[in-house]
Amino acid sequence: MRSIFMKTNVVPPDGTLNEETAVSDPDEFQTSQVFTVAGGHFVHDTYSAFLAPLLPLIQERLATGYALTGSLAIFAQLPSLLNPFLGYLADKVSLRYFIILAPGITATLFSSLGLVPNYLTLALLLVAAGVSIAAFHAPAPAMVARVSGNRVGKGMSIFMAAGELGRTLGPVVAVAGVSWFGLEGIWRLAFVGWGVSVILYFRLRTISARPKTAVSGNLAALWPQMRRLFSVIIWLVGARVFLQASITTYLPIFVKDALGLSLWLSAASLTILEAAGVVGALFTGTFSDKLGRNRMLLILLSISPILHLLFVFGPTWMAVPLLIGLGLTAISPQPVMLALVQDSFPDHRALANGVYLAVSFLVRALGIWVVGMLADRLGLQNAFLWSGLLAFLSIPAIFFLPKKSE
């Protein structure tokens, strides 16, 4: 009985409540709050997906070459390196207002892409947008974990599926906005982002993004555990990043040039993959709550390289079903990985999440470069072949991951 009363909010003598409402039952899955944060993630990532489909128009306007145009995506991703610092701060103080304001700020910055007059201004705009993206993604998973109770995997699945859905629909929204208002007029779309920020304020203003227990200021004791876990994560992510880079960054080119399929299917291939990734992300984290994180990863990381190789060398009529299979298996490990990180550092969730995102960014940048280099030297099909074969090396890493979630 004593533990039950300790979980209950108590009104102080002056009749006021604490700014941050405590969770009445820390093991309870708070469906409405999880979907609120996930909804913010959906809208936020819808706007952050504006850049890629607008690059041809931006290139024409600024008269830049392919290298400079393609490099614009790097400026938006560079602030991901701030994630460990934002995560550390989020473990000290609740950064819920970062989560609340980020959809509006990100919407404003990405909807202003048509207003900038030169390349330098556009690069600075994208760096600012990247800071907003990092400010959302560092504390948001920690908040989801807090309101997911003992079903963190399910919460992460919903959160990540919402982001995948946003990245799937973002290009469609961006192109529709250009057709309605012109490139210079898509700033009008930003109002939706600010409307969502208002909703998030009223829904989340009393929900903390901090861990449930006090966080020690001494990180020296945390370092050995982080070093052990993230050395394995770097092994796991590094081995499969070439497959990820192949089926995302280079997929449209491969579908058109190597498989000889239509231009429409080349453009639609990434949308098919991401749409299947939404479904996969929605279920993998939830299943990992029951099967265990490691077993779920073993299943996904064993199947995805096989599907990848079948996609590379199989008949063209199987391309779409294999893309769906790749979306279900190759993209969907992310919620499981996030849940694993959250499980391993319950008192430093935002910091651990920030480190994971920064590591993922650095490894992904290397993976994209390596696959491109292999494609230049060996041909795109051989680069895809080696990407699939190297992905098998991620499987042994699973057996070195923590087993407390099993």
N, C-alpha and C positions, 0 to 999 in steps of 0.2 A: 504493500500500500504506500509505503514511503516514497518509492521510486515514481509512482504515478503522480503523487502530489508535487514532486519536484519538477515534473515536466509541465506543470500548469502555470500559466501566466498569473502573476499576482499584481493587483492594482495597488500602487503606493498610497500612503496616507493622503497625499495631496490630490489624489483622484486622477493623475495623469498616467498614461501608459508609456513605456519605453518606446523610443523611435523605431527600433527594430523588433517586430513581433516574433516571439519565439515559436517554434513549431510545437504544437500541442503533443504530438507523438512523433518522435524523431524517426521511427521506423515506418511511418505511414507514407504511402505514395500520394502526393498531392496533385491530382490530375489537372486541375484547373491552372495551377501555377506552372506546372511543367509545360503545358500547352501554351501558356502565355509567353514564357521565355522562348519556346520553339517558334511561336508566331513571330516574335521579334526577329529571330534568326532567319526565318523565311523572307521577311520583307527586307532585312538588312542585306542578305546575300543576293536577293533579286537585283538590287541596285549595284552591288559590287561586281555583278556579271555584265554590266553595261559595256565595259571597255572593249572586249574582244570583237563583238559584232560591229562596233563603231570604228574600228581601226582603219578599214578601207576609206571611209569618209574623212577621217582625220588625216590620213596619208595624203589624200588628194588636196585637202585644204592647206596643209603645211608644206606640201611638196617635199616630203622626206623619203628617203630610201627605205628598203625593207628592214635593214638592220636597225636603224633608228626607230622606225615604227614599232617593230617587235620588242625593242628594249623598253618601251613604255610600260609594259606589264611588270618589269623588274622594279620600277619606282614604286608601284603600288604594293609590292611584296616586301621591299626592304625593311619597312618598319616592323615586320614580323620578328626581327631580331630583338625588338623591345619586349617581346612577350615574357621572358623570364623576369624582367624588372617590374613589369606591370603585374605579373602574377605574385611576386613577392610583396608588392604593395597591397594587392587585393587580399592577401592573407593577414595583413596587419589592420587594414581598415576596409569597411565594406564599400566596394566600388559599384554599387548597384546603379548609381547615376551614370556611369559609363555605359552600362547596358541600356538604360532608359534613353539616353541622348544619342547614342551611336546610330540608330536607324535614320533619324532626322539629319544628322550631320553627314553621314555617308550618302544619303539620298541627295543632299544639296550639292556635294562635291562632284559626284558622278553625273548628276544632271546638268552640271555646268561645263561639261567637256566641250560643248559647242560654242562656248563664249570666249575661250582663251585665244589670244592672238598669235602666240608663238610657241615654239617647242619648249623653251626654258620654263615659261609660265605653266605649261601643261605638265611638265615633269614635277614642278613644285606642288601643283594641285594634286597630283597622284600620290606624292609622298604624304601630303596632309590626309588624303583619303585612306592611305595605308595605315596611318596612325589611328584613325577612327576605327578601321577594321580590327587592328590589334587590340585597341581598347575594349572592343566588344568581346572578342574571342578569348581573351585571357581570363576574365572573371565569369563569363556566362556559363561554361561547363561546371564550374564550382557551385554556382547557384542552382543549376539543374541537379547536381549531385545532392545538394542540401535538401531540396524539396522532393527528392525521389525516394527517401527513406532507405530501405534495404533492397530496393530494386533499381540500383544505379544503372545497370545495363539497359533496362527498359527506358529509363529517362534519357540516356545518351542516344538510344536508337531514335526516339521521337525527335530529339534536338537535332541530330545529324541528318535525319530524313528531311526535316524542314529546310535545312540549309541546302541539301542536294536539290530539293524541289525548287528552291529559289534560284539556284544556279542553272536549273533546267529552263525555267520560265523567263529569266532575266534577259537573254538575247531576244526573245519574242517581244517582250515589253519595250526594250530599247528600239527595236526596228519599228514597232507600231508607233512609238512616240515620234520617231523621225518622220514617218509617213503622215502623221497628224499635224505636227507642229514645225517640222524641219529640224535640222541638227541644232540650230541656235535656239529653238523654242522648247527643247525637252526639259528645260529648267522647271517647267510647269509640273512635271511629274514628281518633283521633290515634295510637294505638299502631302502626298500620301505617306511618305516617310515620317514627316513631322506629326501627322495624325496618329500614326502608330506609336510614336514616342509619347504622345499625350496619354494614350491608352496604357502604355507600359508604366507611366508614372503613377496612375491611380491603382494599377494592379500590383506593382512591385515596390512601391515606396517604403513599405514596412518589412520587406523580405531582405534578409542579409545575404551578401555574397561571400561572407567570411566563413571559415570553418566553425563547427559548433563548439569546439573547445578552444581555449586560449592557445595562441601560437607562440612558441618560444622564440626569442630574438636571436638565439645562437644557432647558426646554420652549420656550424662545424660538425655537429653530431649528425646532421642530416646528410652530409656529403657522402659518407661511405655507402649508404643505402641508395642514393641517387646514382652514384658511380656504378654500382652493381647492376641496377635496373636499366639505366640508360645505355650502358655498354652493350647489353643484350638487345635493347630496342634499336640502337644504331645498326647492329648486325642484321636484325630482322627487317627493318625499314630499308636499309641500304641494299639488301639483296633483291628486294622486290620493287625498288623504285624505278628500275629500268623498264619493267613491265608496265608500271603505272604511267611513266612518261611516254611510252610507246602508244598506249591505247587512249591517251588524252591529247597530249601536245601534237603528236605526229599522226594521229588516227585519220583525219580527213585526207591528208596527203597520201597515206598508204592505201586507203580505200579507192581513191581515184587512180593513182599511178600503178600500184602493184597488183591490185585486184581487178583493175579495169572496169569498175562499176560506174554507174551514171554519176553525173555531177550532183544531182539531187541527193542521191544516197550518200555521196561523199559529205555533203553539207549536213545531212540528217544523222550521220553515224554517231556523232558525239552526243546529240540529243537523245538518241535511242539508248546509248550507253548510260548517260546520266539519269534518264528516266528509270531504267532498271536499277540503277544505283540507289534511287529513292526507296524502292521496295526493299532492296537488300539491306540498306541502312536501318530501315524501320524494324526489321525482324532480327537481325544478327545480335544486336545488343540484348534484346529481350531473351533470345534463346541462350545467350551466354550466361544469363542469370540462373538458368536451370542446368545447362550442360557444363558450365564453367568456362572461363575466358580462354584457357589454354586449349581445351578440346574444340571450341568454336573456331579459334584461329587455325588449328591443325586442319580442320575440314576445309576452311576457305583457302588457305595457302597451299593445300594439296591439289585442289580442284582447279583454281584459276590458271596456273601455268599450263595445264593440260588443255583447257579451253583456248588459251592464247595460241598454243602451237597448232591446234586444229583450225583456228581462225586464219593463221598465216598460210597453212598448207592445204586446208580443206577446200571443197568446192564452193564456188561463189554463191550458190543458192542457199548455203548454210550460214552466210555472213550475218544476216539479221538475228537468227536464233542464237548464234554464238556471241554476238554483241550483247544480247540480253543476258546470256549466261555470265559473260564477263562483268557486266554491270552488277549482277547479283552477288558475285564472288570477289572480284578484284578491287572494287571500290568499297564494298561494305565492311571490311575489317576495321575501318576507322572508329566506329562507335565502340567496338570491343577494345581497341587499343586505348581509347580515352577512358573507358570504364576501368581498365586495368591500372592505368596511371592513377585514377582517382582512388581506387581501392588501396593502392600501395602507399599513398600519402594522404590519409584522411584529414590531417591537421595542416597540410600545406598544399591543398588541392589546386589553388590558382597558380602558385609558383610551379608546381610539377606540370600542370597543363601548359604554362607558358614555356617551360623548358622543352616540353615535347613538341609544341608547335614550332619553336625556333629550330630545333633539330630537324624536324620534318622539312622545313623550308630550305635549310642548307643542303640536306641530302637530296631533295628534289631538284634543286638548281644544278647540282653535280650530275644527277641522273639525266636530266634533259640535255646537258652538254655532251655527256658520254654517248648517249644514243644518237645525237646528231653527228658526232665525230665518226661513230661506227657506220652510220648511213652514208656519209661522204666517202669513206674508204672502202667499205664492203658492199654497199648497196642497202636500200631501205629494208628489203625482205630479210637479208642476213642480220641486220641490226635487230629486227623484230624477233628473229630466231634466237639470237644470243640473249635478248631480254627475257624471253620465256625460259630458257635454260638456267640462267642465273637466278631466276625467281625460286627455283627448287632449293637453293642454298639457304633460304629463309626458314625452311622447315625445321632443321636441327635447333635453331635458336629458340623455338617454342619450349623445348625441354629444359631450358635454363631460365625461363620466366618464373616468377613467384607462383606457388601452387596453392596459396591460401584461398583463392577464389574457386578452386575445384570442388 
